Amino acid sequence: MSGAMSIVITGYGMICAVGEDAPRVWQNLVADRTGIGENTIVPRPGVMSDRAGQVRSLPEPDRPLRDRSLRLGERALAEALERAGIADSGYRTERIGLSLGTSLGAARQGERFQRRWLSRGIEHTHARELLEYPLHAVADSLAAQFGIEGPRLVHSNACAAGSVAIANGFELVADGLADVVLAGGLDPLAYLSFGGFSSLGVLSARNCAPYTRSDGITLGEGAGFLVLEREETARRRGAHVVARLLGYGLSADAYHPTAPDPRGRGALEAMRQALRMAGLDGRDVDYVNGHGTGTPANDAGEIKTIKALRDVPVPMSSSKSMIGHTLGAAGAIEAVVSVMTLEHQRIHPTYVPPDATAQESFAALEAAGRVDVVGSGARDLAVDVVVSNSFAFGGNNASLALGSPEPAAETPAVRPPAVLPREAVAVTGVAALAGGAASMAQIDRAVAQDAVPATERVGVWAGHDYPVSRAATAALRAGLNPRSVRRFDRLGLLAAHVTRQLIRDHGIERGELAGCGLILATSTGPLETIQRFQGGLLTDGAGDSRLFPNTVMNAAAGHVCMAFGLHGPTATICSGWTSGVAALHLARQTIRNGACSRVIVVAVDEACDALVAGYSRFPGFLTTDVARPGRDTGVILAEAAAAVLLERTDGPGASARPPLVRIDGVGMAGGAQGPGRMGGPRACLRAYRAALDQAGIGPEDLSVVVSAASGRGGIDAVEKQALAELGLGAHTRILVPKAATGETQSAAPLIGLGLEAVRAGGGRALISGLGVGGSHQSLIVRP
C-alpha cells in the first residue's frame, strides 16, 4: 500500500442494464440474467446492431431538460453517498472531492446542438445546449447537485476512465487534498459511440459473448461510484468499511490506436503494478473482474495476460456479458461489482448466450483448463483480493487491487515501494508553443514585449469573425515520422510536436523513455475531429472509420506513447482549463509511489473553428479585436501545447538533469454553482490557501503570481477578488501572460512553470488556474 496510508471504501452505488441500484444489479448478475436487449433510444441509421445494455427504468423524453448522462450519474452517486452516510459524517463540503471518469459525457446534448447547427445554421443554435456538453461540465453539474466543493477532476481514458478516476481519487485522499472522494464513472448510450464502433465493424449483431464467441461488443450505459476515505477517519466516525482500495496500476501499450498489444505486456504490467503497490503478487489474487468486451483481440489478449499472472488459473468473469460495454463507466461499475464480490464472498458468472457457438467455446475453455472463466452459475468462494481490469483504446491499461475490509494479518509477500517525499520530485524540463509563438523562448519574448497573439481570424457567420492564435502546420510536422503523422489529428500533432521538442531540448535518451509515463491534459479534446465524425454521421448516416479512433479524448496520448515508445503510467485528464495542474499532481504521485522514475506531462488544446463557433454563442466571451485581461474585452482563443518533464531527483533511478523548478504546493477547490458559471472568489481563494499550506508558506512569501486572467470580465474578476482577499505582499509581481499568448486553456499552468520571470527572481511563485464551471487549481513553485 502507498506508505502507511490506508484508503477504505465506505459506500458504493451503481445503475446499469440489469438494475437501478447496486443490490438489484448484484442480484441479477449472480442469477446470470442478461440486461441486453433492443436499443430504443439511439438512432439506427449507419448502426450495425440493434443490441444494447439499455437502462429501461430511465425513460428518455424527446426533449430532456437534463442530459441522460447526468441522470444516470445522479442515481448512482446518491446511492453511494447514502450508503456511506456522508450527510451525517461531519465532513465539510470543501473537503469532499469528486473524481469522475467518462468517455462521452453529455454527448447527447452535443448531438442536439450539432443537428440544429447543420440544419439551420450556427446563429440559430441554443447556447444552453452547450453548457452541459464539455466533459468537465458533467462534473460541474454533479457538484452543484450534491454540494461538492472539494477537488474536481474528470478523466477520459476511453474504456479505462472509471478505473483511472478511482486511482486518482486514491491520490487525492492520500496526498491530503480531500478527506473523502466520490470516485467513479458514467456514460450514456449515444449515437456517436454507436456510429463509431459500427464504422470499425466491431459491434456484435447478437448479444456480446466475452471469452466464448467473441464476435464483437455490445454497447451499454450506466454509472458507478465508490466513496473513498482514510481508514482512520472512517473508523472514527463509525462508518461501515466494505472494502479497501489496496493499489492501482496504469500503463501504456504504445502499440496501436485501437487494438491491444497481443503480447499483453502493458496489461500485465498494470496488474503487477497494482499488486506491488499493495504488497502482493499474483499468488494472492482470488478473482479477476475481467475487461471482457467480446472482441477477439481483447478477449484473447486478456486471457493470455491472466494466465501469466500466476501458475494456477485464477477465477475470472466479465460483467459486460450481461450489461454491455459502458465505456467510461465500465471500470467504475466493475469496481463496484468487485467490492460486492468481496462483501458477499461470491463470484458472478460470465453470461454465455444459448447459441451453439458460444456454448461450444465455453465447453472448450473448461476442457482445456488453462483459464478459469466462471460460467454456468455463480460460484461461492473465499475472496480476499480482487483485481479489476480496464483496457482501453490507445493502449491505456488500468488495474485496481481491492481487498477485504480487515487488513491481512500476515506479512506482505512483496515489500511495497516506500512513498517518496514531495521534494524528491522536480520539474527538469519544459517545452511549449502558444499559437504563433513556437517555443518557450518565443513565449517568454512575447510576454516581455506584450505582443498581440492573434495570427488569423475565423468567420463564424456573416458579420461575425474573431481573432485566434494558431501554429503553422508545416512547423508542427517537422521532425516527426511521416508514417505516424498520417494517423494524427490536430490535437495529436500538437501533442507529439511539443513532446519531441521536450525530448530534443533536454536530452532525454531512448532508454529513459521506455519506462516513462505520460499524463495528458486537455480542456475540450479533439473537438474538431468529433465535429467532423459526428457531422458525417448526422448528414450521411455513416461515420468515417479513419476519424473515429481520434474522437476519444485519450487518442493524442496514445499517439504520443506510440511515437516515442512510452510504456509507463498514462492517463488523460479533461477538467477544463485547470486540467494541467491536475495532470502535474497525478504525475508527481505516480513517481512518489514508485511506479516510475519520470513522467512527461502534456497539456494540449485546439483553437479550432468548432470551438470558436461554440464560444461565439455566449455574447461577449470572445473579443472581435484585442484581448485585455481585466478589462472585459473578451478573450482570444489560442491553440497551445506544453510538455513538462517530472523526474525523481534522489535515490535509485534519480535523474542527472538539474531541476528547473520544484512544485512545493498544489491546491484544488470547486464551486457548486453549476456548469457555465463562475460563482464568487471563495473557491478560488481556498485553492490558493491549500497550495500555500502544502508549501508551508504564507502569501507574503510570494515573489510572483502568474495570473489566469484572459479578458473575460466575469472570470477575471473572480481571480482579482481572490488575490485581493489573499493579501499579497507589496513586493509581489503580477504576471499576466495571456495578454500575449491568448487563452491557452489547459496548457496555461504548464507554460507558467516555464516562464523565465517565474525562475529569475529565485523566490516562490503562485500559478493561478481557474475555469468556467468553478474548478480552481493552483501551484506553488520555486526554482
Secondary structure, DSSP 4 states (H G I P E B T S, - for coil): --TT--EEEEEEEEEBTTBSSHHHHHHHHHTT----EE--SS--TT-S--EEB--TTS---SS-SS-HHHHHHHHHHHHHHHHHTGGGS---GGGEEEEEE-SSSSHHHHHHHHHHHHHH-GGGS-THHHHT-SHHHHHHHHHHHHT--S-EEEE--GGGHHHHHHHHHHHHHHTTS-SEEEEEEEE---HHHHHHHHHHT-B-SSS--TTTT---B-BB-EEEEEEEEEHHHHHHTT----EEEEEEEEEE--S-SSSPPTT-HHHHHHHHHHHHHHT--GGG--EEE----S-HHHHHHHHHHHHHH-SSPPEEE-THHHH-B-GGGHHHHHHHHHHHHHHHTEEPPPP--SSHHHHHHHHHHHHH-SSEE--SS-EE---SEEEEEEEEGGGEEEEEEEE-SSPPSSPPSSPPPPPPPGGGEEEEEEEEEETTB-SHHHHHHHHHTT-----EEEEEETTEEEEEE---HHHHHTTS-HHHHTT--HHHHHHHHHHHHHHHHTT--HHHHTT-EEEEE-SS-SHHHHHHHHHHHHHHS---TTTGGGGSTTHHHHHHHHHHT--S-EEEE--GGGHHHHHHHHHHHHHHTTS-SEEEEEEEE---HHHHHHHHTSTTSB-SS---TTTT--B-EE-EEEEEEEEE-SSTT--SSPPSBEEEEEEEEE--S-TT----SHHHHHHHHHHHHHHT--GGGEEEEE----S-HHHHHHHHHHHHHHT--TTPEEE-THHHH-B-GGGHHHHHHH-HHHHHT-SEEEEEEEETTTEEEEEEEE-
